[in-house]
């Protein structure tokens, strides 16, 4: 029994999602595989993006997976942290920009 809500061993079970929806699971893994192929961006660049996004969406499984993947691709801890900060800056900016919506509503209601 795990002492954590997120059990790290569950990451190894990810492929089993096809058991309950084979068609959609297979389509997802096909898409996922295509996304991470070399293209206009290198696999290394995509790994850094995935690591930053993993932090923004707060997925511990993805954080584990893309930290390991990044290390295997030679990504340094400094590059990883810079990517995490880039994601955090976008996430906080997105939150704050919605403050304009609140300001607009407040101004409209206070007229």
C-alpha positions in Angstrom: 0.0 0.0 0.0 1.3 3.4 -1.0 1.7 6.2 1.5 1.0 8.7 -1.3 -2.1 9.6 -3.2 0.0 9.3 -6.4 1.8 6.0 -6.5 4.9 6.2 -8.7 4.5 2.6 -9.8 1.2 3.6 -11.5 3.3 5.3 -14.2 4.4 1.9 -15.4 0.7 0.9 -15.7 -0.1 3.8 -18.1 -0.4 1.6 -21.1 -3.2 -0.3 -19.4 -5.7 2.5 -20.1 -6.3 0.8 -23.4 -8.0 -2.1 -21.5 -11.1 -0.1 -20.8 -11.2 1.7 -24.1 -8.9 0.0 -26.7 -9.7 2.2 -29.7 -9.4 5.5 -27.9 -6.3 4.4 -25.9 -4.6 3.2 -29.0 -5.4 6.5 -30.8 -4.0 8.5 -27.9 -0.7 6.5 -27.8 -0.4 6.8 -31.6 -0.9 10.6 -31.3 1.4 10.8 -28.3 4.1 9.0 -30.2 3.8 11.2 -33.2 4.0 14.4 -31.1 7.3 13.4 -29.6 9.0 12.4 -32.8 11.8 14.6 -34.1 10.3 17.4 -36.2 10.7 21.1 -36.4 11.6 20.7 -32.7 14.1 18.2 -31.4 13.1 15.5 -29.0 15.3 17.3 -26.4 13.3 20.5 -26.9 10.0 18.7 -26.7 11.2 17.0 -23.5 11.8 20.4 -21.9 8.4 21.7 -23.0 6.8 18.6 -21.6 8.6 19.0 -18.3 7.4 22.7 -18.0 3.8 21.7 -18.9 3.9 18.8 -16.5 4.6 21.3 -13.7 1.9 23.7 -14.9 -0.8 21.0 -15.0 0.7 19.5 -11.8 1.1 15.9 -13.0 3.6 14.1 -10.7 3.7 11.2 -13.2 4.7 13.5 -16.0 7.2 15.3 -13.8 8.9 12.0 -13.0 8.8 10.8 -16.6 10.1 14.0 -18.2 12.8 14.6 -15.5 14.1 11.1 -16.3 13.7 11.6 -20.1 15.4 15.0 -19.9 18.4 13.6 -18.0 18.7 10.8 -20.6 18.8 13.5 -23.3 21.5 15.5 -21.5 19.3 18.3 -20.2 20.9 19.9 -17.2 19.3 20.7 -13.9 19.7 24.4 -14.7 17.8 24.0 -18.0 15.1 22.0 -16.3 14.6 24.6 -13.7 14.6 27.4 -16.2 11.9 25.6 -18.2 9.8 25.1 -15.0 10.2 28.9 -14.3 9.0 29.7 -17.8 5.9 27.5 -17.3 5.3 29.1 -13.9 5.6 32.6 -15.4 3.0 31.8 -18.1 0.7 30.1 -15.5 0.8 33.1 -13.1 0.5 35.6 -16.0 -2.6 33.7 -17.3 -4.1 33.9 -13.8 -3.4 37.6 -13.4 -4.6 38.6 -16.9 -8.0 37.2 -15.8 -7.9 40.0 -13.2 -8.9 42.3 -16.1 -12.2 40.4 -16.4 -12.8 41.0 -12.7 -11.9 44.7 -13.0 -14.3 45.1 -16.0 -17.1 43.3 -14.1 -16.5 45.4 -10.9 -16.4 48.6 -12.9 -19.7 47.7 -14.7 -21.5 46.8 -11.5 -20.3 49.8 -9.6 -21.7 52.3 -12.2 
